[in-house]
């Protein structure tokens, strides 16, 4: 934990290396979308991300993360999602202390994620372009 905290300098945060937009994350074409919302939230509105080849989706409520960390692949970029980024920040720090390096907080909450999942953006991604 000490080493992770020591690495969190102004240069690190100023460069935005801890966050990513939903569109940027999906445009990478590979990764794990880690949903840390509660079970009730995920049952109400799920993001399986089918049709986004190379992007896996995993729901692990924040309070279950320590017991389920073994389910998270270490060889993929990870984008962590919750609506307000509070739980994402906690999960991000936890995963960093567990040795995960390519971990980002997906910023923008529901509005940014739903914008990235609009039909035109999905079609453009499938055709290999960043935007429609």
Protein Blocks (a to p, Z undefined) as FASTA:
>chain_A
ZZmmmmmcfklmmnopmbccfklmmmnopacdddfbdfklmmmoccekgoiahiacdddd
fklmmmmmmmpcfkbccddddfklmmmmmmmmmmmmnopabbcddehijmlmmmmmgmkl
mmmmmnopabZZ
